[in-house]
Amino acid sequence: MHDIAVFGGGCFWCTEAVFKMLNGVVAVTPGYAGGSTQQPTYEQVCSGRTGHAEVICIEYDSALVSYRTLMTVFFATHDPTTLNRQGNDVGTQYRSIILYTTPEQKREAEAFIQEIEHSTARGGHVVTEIAPLDTFYEAENYHKDYFARNPSQAYCDLVISPKVEKVQKEFATLLARKQ
């Protein structure tokens, strides 16, 4: 049995590409959570009226990668101090959010955010929302493995590639070895 982490840090194409590289991550599924509309579509979520955020559901082996390590990568690869915005992606659907699945994840997320806010390296007020995961809605199939299938698409080249490169450089010891 594996553990589950659910994070939203802007566009789920970016976060999926980043977390798929990590050792101990079994699966990463893009989707929607944190809103009120049942079975939302991408178009509905993009409207900003469903309350959902673009998120990823990470299935991971906690014997190989800790929740804290996942949060470290999460906070290093997006700006948790901008409200409802990541770069040119603007709206509540792009908000920074952690949807916890256990009380322990909630405690760890709250403590981690306090550490960031008191650090000299990152400083500033973190606006990342922490909420219980109610329902995760899997995104449409064309969103899955988007970066891997479309690496030369302009958004992928300009936005996702730099995040992937940052993780490859700063977190090289956490990367899964290719077979």
C-alpha positions in Angstrom: 0.0 0.0 0.0 1.3 3.4 -0.9 0.7 6.9 0.6 -1.1 9.7 -1.2 -0.1 13.4 -1.4 -2.2 16.0 -3.2 -0.6 19.4 -4.2 -1.6 22.3 -6.4 1.1 24.6 -7.5 -0.2 26.2 -10.6 -0.6 24.3 -13.9 -0.7 20.6 -13.3 1.3 19.9 -16.4 4.3 21.5 -14.5 3.8 19.7 -11.2 3.2 16.3 -12.8 6.5 16.6 -14.8 8.4 17.5 -11.7 7.1 14.8 -9.4 7.3 12.0 -11.9 11.1 12.2 -11.8 11.4 11.5 -8.1 12.5 8.2 -6.6 9.7 6.6 -4.6 7.0 8.2 -6.6 4.8 5.4 -8.0 2.3 7.5 -9.9 1.3 11.1 -10.5 -2.2 11.9 -11.7 -3.3 15.4 -12.7 -6.8 16.4 -11.7 -9.0 18.8 -9.8 -9.9 19.2 -6.1 -10.9 21.8 -3.6 -14.0 23.0 -5.2 -17.8 22.4 -5.2 -18.7 21.3 -8.7 -19.0 17.5 -9.1 -17.2 15.9 -12.0 -15.7 19.2 -13.3 -14.2 19.4 -16.7 -11.1 21.3 -17.6 -13.1 24.0 -19.3 -15.2 24.5 -16.2 -12.2 24.6 -13.9 -10.5 27.1 -16.2 -13.5 29.4 -15.8 -12.5 29.9 -12.2 -16.2 29.3 -11.1 -15.9 25.7 -9.8 -13.7 26.5 -6.8 -11.3 23.7 -7.9 -7.6 24.0 -8.3 -5.5 22.1 -10.8 -3.7 19.6 -8.6 -1.8 16.4 -8.8 -2.4 13.2 -6.8 1.0 11.6 -6.0 1.1 8.0 -5.0 4.4 7.4 -3.3 6.3 4.8 -1.3 7.1 6.4 2.1 10.0 4.0 2.6 11.7 5.6 -0.3 10.5 9.3 -0.2 9.0 11.2 2.7 6.1 13.6 2.7 8.5 16.2 3.9 10.8 15.6 0.9 7.7 15.9 -1.4 6.8 19.2 0.3 10.4 20.4 -0.1 10.2 19.9 -3.9 6.7 21.3 -4.1 7.7 24.6 -2.4 10.9 24.8 -4.4 9.2 24.6 -7.7 6.5 27.2 -7.4 5.9 30.6 -5.7 3.9 30.0 -2.5 3.7 33.7 -1.8 1.5 34.7 -4.8 -2.2 34.4 -4.3 -4.1 32.7 -7.1 -1.2 33.0 -9.5 1.8 31.1 -10.9 3.6 33.1 -13.6 1.1 33.9 -16.3 -1.4 31.4 -15.0 -3.9 33.6 -13.0 -7.0 32.5 -11.2 -8.1 30.5 -8.2 -7.6 27.3 -10.2 -3.8 28.0 -10.1 -3.6 28.6 -6.3 -1.0 27.1 -4.1 -2.8 24.3 -2.1 -2.0 21.2 -0.1 -4.9 18.9 0.3 -4.0 16.6 3.2 -5.2 13.0 3.5 -4.2 12.4 7.2 -4.0 14.6 10.3 -0.2 14.0 10.3 0.1 15.5 6.8 -1.9 18.5 8.0 0.5 19.0 11.0 3.6 18.5 8.7 2.3 21.0 6.2 1.5 23.6 8.8 4.9 23.2 10.4 6.7 23.3 7.1 5.0 26.6 6.1 6.0 28.1 9.5 9.6 27.1 8.7 9.5 28.8 5.3 8.0 31.9 6.8 10.8 32.1 9.3 13.6 31.3 7.0 15.9 33.9 5.6 16.2 32.0 2.3 12.5 32.2 1.3 11.0 34.6 3.9 7.7 36.3 3.1 4.1 35.3 3.8 3.1 31.9 2.4 -0.4 31.9 1.0 -0.6 28.2 0.4 -4.0 26.9 1.4 -4.1 23.8 3.6 -7.3 21.9 3.5 -8.6 18.3 3.8 -8.9 16.4 0.6 -12.6 15.9 -0.1 -12.8 14.5 -3.6 -10.1 14.2 -6.3 -11.4 14.3 -9.8 -9.0 12.9 -12.4 -8.3 15.2 -15.3 -9.1 14.2 -18.9 -6.7 11.8 -20.5 -5.0 14.4 -22.8 -3.6 16.1 -19.7 -1.8 13.0 -18.5 2.0 13.0 -19.3 1.5 16.2 -21.1 5.1 17.4 -20.9 6.5 14.0 -21.9 4.2 13.9 -25.0 4.6 17.6 -25.9 8.1 18.7 -25.0 8.5 21.2 -27.9 5.1 22.9 -27.3 5.8 26.5 -26.4 4.4 26.4 -22.9 6.3 23.2 -22.1 9.6 24.7 -23.5 9.2 28.1 -21.7 7.5 27.1 -18.4 7.9 23.4 -17.7 11.4 22.8 -18.9 13.0 25.3 -16.6 11.2 23.7 -13.6 12.3 20.2 -14.6 15.9 21.4 -15.1 15.8 23.1 -11.6 14.7 19.8 -10.0 17.3 17.8 -11.9 20.0 20.2 -10.7 18.9 21.0 -7.1 17.5 17.6 -6.2 19.6 15.2 -8.2 19.9 12.8 -5.3 16.2 12.4 -5.2 15.7 11.4 -8.8 14.7 8.0 -9.8 17.2 6.0 -11.8 16.1 5.1 -15.3 16.1 1.4 -16.0 
